[in-house]
Amino acid sequence: QMLIGFTCKVCEERSHHVMSKIAYTRGVVLIQCPGCKNRHLIADNLGWFRDGKTTIEDLVKEKGEGIRK
């Protein structure tokens, strides 16, 4: 299992969520913010939302932001 903690860019609420490693590396992971109920794309390995595979790490790098592991 994997744990992700992030701050929602919409409502600024900090939250933590658990997901399986298989879902993150092979499937699609959407996480709903407990504050504003906005859904955040964490991983899209099936190409549902973008052409090709995408993870949160790719999305953060595109915006020029940092990520801690």
C-alpha positions as CSV (number, residue, x, y, z in Angstrom):
1,Q,0.0,0.0,0.0
2,M,1.0,3.6,-0.6
3,L,0.2,6.7,1.4
4,I,-0.2,10.1,-0.2
5,G,-0.6,13.4,1.7
6,F,-1.3,16.6,-0.2
7,T,-2.9,20.0,0.2
8,C,-5.9,20.7,-2.1
9,K,-5.3,23.7,-4.4
10,V,-9.0,24.6,-4.3
11,C,-9.8,24.8,-0.6
12,E,-6.3,24.5,0.9
13,E,-7.3,21.5,3.1
14,R,-4.5,19.0,3.9
15,S,-5.4,15.3,3.8
16,H,-3.9,11.9,3.6
17,H,-5.1,8.9,1.6
18,V,-4.1,5.2,1.2
19,M,-4.1,3.4,-2.2
20,S,-2.7,0.2,-3.5
21,K,0.6,0.2,-5.3
22,I,-1.0,-1.8,-8.2
23,A,-3.7,0.8,-8.7
24,Y,-1.0,3.6,-8.8
25,T,1.3,1.7,-11.2
26,R,-1.3,0.0,-13.4
27,G,-4.7,1.7,-13.0
28,V,-6.5,4.9,-12.4
29,V,-6.5,6.7,-9.0
30,L,-8.8,9.6,-8.2
31,I,-8.9,11.0,-4.7
32,Q,-11.7,13.2,-3.5
33,C,-10.9,16.1,-1.2
34,P,-12.8,15.8,2.1
35,G,-13.2,19.6,2.3
36,C,-14.5,20.7,-1.1
37,K,-15.3,17.3,-2.6
38,N,-13.1,18.1,-5.6
39,R,-11.6,15.1,-7.3
40,H,-7.8,15.0,-7.9
41,L,-6.1,12.8,-10.6
42,I,-3.3,10.9,-8.9
43,A,-2.6,8.3,-11.6
44,D,-3.9,7.5,-15.0
45,N,-2.1,4.5,-16.5
46,L,-5.0,3.6,-18.8
47,G,-5.1,6.9,-20.7
48,W,-8.6,7.8,-19.6
49,F,-7.9,11.5,-19.0
50,R,-4.8,12.1,-21.1
51,D,-3.1,10.5,-24.0
52,G,-0.6,8.0,-22.5
53,K,0.3,7.2,-18.9
54,T,0.3,10.0,-16.3
55,T,1.0,10.0,-12.6
56,I,1.0,12.8,-10.0
57,E,4.7,13.0,-10.3
58,D,4.5,13.8,-14.0
59,L,1.8,16.4,-13.4
60,V,3.8,18.1,-10.6
61,K,6.9,18.3,-12.8
62,E,4.9,19.9,-15.6
63,K,3.9,22.7,-13.3
64,G,7.5,23.1,-12.1
65,E,6.7,22.2,-8.5
66,G,8.6,19.8,-6.2
67,I,7.6,16.5,-4.7
68,R,8.9,14.6,-1.7
69,K,9.1,10.9,-1.4
